[in-house]
């Protein structure tokens, strides 16, 4: 497996159905906040459209965005 076009994404959700659906995809879930209901995951850029399309129809899904840590205009 190559990690050439990997990105970090944040998925906001309500309920565990979204987490169960994410485990079926080839993504690496790095952090899950049950209190604030979001998950941080790493995946290839090419899979973004497919996963976004599937999650849109999943019960409990709120929204999906790229992580701010990959924004080159921000200086940490």
GUVO-843500 format. One line per field, with one value per residue (C-alpha): residue number from 1; residue in three letters; x, y negated, z. Coordinates in Angstrom, 2 decimals. Layout:
BEGIN
k	c(NUM	...)
r	c(ALA	...)
xx	c(X	...)
yy	c(Y	...)
zz	c(Z	...)
***
This chain:
BEGIN
k	c(1	2	3	4	5	6	7	8	9	10	11	12	13	14	15	16	17	18	19	20	21	22	23	24	25	26	27	28	29	30	31	32	33	34	35	36	37	38	39	40	41	42	43	44	45	46	47	48	49	50	51	52	53	54	55	56	57	58	59	60	61	62	63	64	65	66	67	68	69	70	71	72	73	74	75	76)
r	c(UNK	UNK	UNK	UNK	UNK	UNK	UNK	UNK	UNK	UNK	UNK	UNK	UNK	UNK	UNK	UNK	UNK	UNK	UNK	UNK	UNK	UNK	UNK	UNK	UNK	UNK	UNK	UNK	UNK	UNK	UNK	UNK	UNK	UNK	UNK	UNK	UNK	UNK	UNK	UNK	UNK	UNK	UNK	UNK	UNK	UNK	UNK	UNK	UNK	UNK	UNK	UNK	UNK	UNK	UNK	UNK	UNK	UNK	UNK	UNK	UNK	UNK	UNK	UNK	UNK	UNK	UNK	UNK	UNK	UNK	UNK	UNK	UNK	UNK	UNK	UNK)
xx	c(0.00	1.36	0.64	1.18	-2.13	-3.27	-5.37	-6.89	-10.65	-13.07	-16.47	-19.20	-22.03	-24.94	-25.02	-22.80	-24.17	-21.65	-18.71	-19.82	-20.06	-16.58	-15.04	-16.11	-14.02	-10.25	-9.66	-7.53	-9.55	-7.05	-9.34	-12.98	-14.54	-17.73	-18.51	-18.26	-19.39	-16.62	-13.96	-10.61	-9.58	-6.89	-7.60	-6.61	-7.90	-9.38	-11.75	-13.20	-16.05	-17.04	-17.06	-18.83	-21.53	-22.05	-22.06	-24.59	-27.25	-26.16	-28.43	-26.83	-24.30	-23.87	-21.00	-17.53	-14.60	-10.84	-8.83	-7.32	-3.91	-3.44	-4.15	-0.88	-1.97	-2.07	1.18	1.32)
yy	c(0.00	-3.39	-6.60	-9.13	-11.03	-10.58	-13.24	-13.70	-14.18	-14.94	-13.21	-14.56	-12.18	-11.33	-7.67	-4.68	-3.74	-6.06	-4.46	-0.98	-2.13	-3.72	-0.46	1.18	-1.23	-1.17	-4.10	-4.45	-5.82	-7.59	-9.18	-8.92	-11.44	-9.93	-13.00	-15.50	-12.99	-13.24	-10.96	-11.78	-9.47	-9.14	-7.95	-8.44	-11.52	-9.34	-7.68	-10.95	-11.13	-7.48	-7.70	-11.06	-9.66	-6.58	-8.49	-11.00	-8.27	-6.83	-7.49	-9.87	-11.46	-15.25	-16.41	-15.62	-18.03	-18.00	-18.43	-21.85	-20.27	-19.79	-23.44	-24.92	-28.49	-27.79	-27.95	-25.66)
zz	c(0.00	-0.96	0.91	-1.84	-1.86	1.72	3.39	6.80	7.03	9.85	9.87	12.15	13.03	15.34	16.37	15.73	12.30	10.64	12.49	11.46	7.84	7.99	9.22	5.95	3.85	3.31	5.68	8.77	11.67	13.89	16.50	17.60	19.96	21.33	23.43	20.57	17.89	15.32	13.88	12.27	9.48	6.85	3.32	-0.30	-2.09	-4.84	-2.35	-1.07	-3.60	-3.10	0.70	0.74	-1.56	0.64	3.92	2.63	2.71	6.08	9.03	11.54	9.17	9.61	7.39	6.13	5.67	5.12	8.30	8.96	9.61	5.85	5.02	3.75	4.47	8.22	10.17	13.21)
***
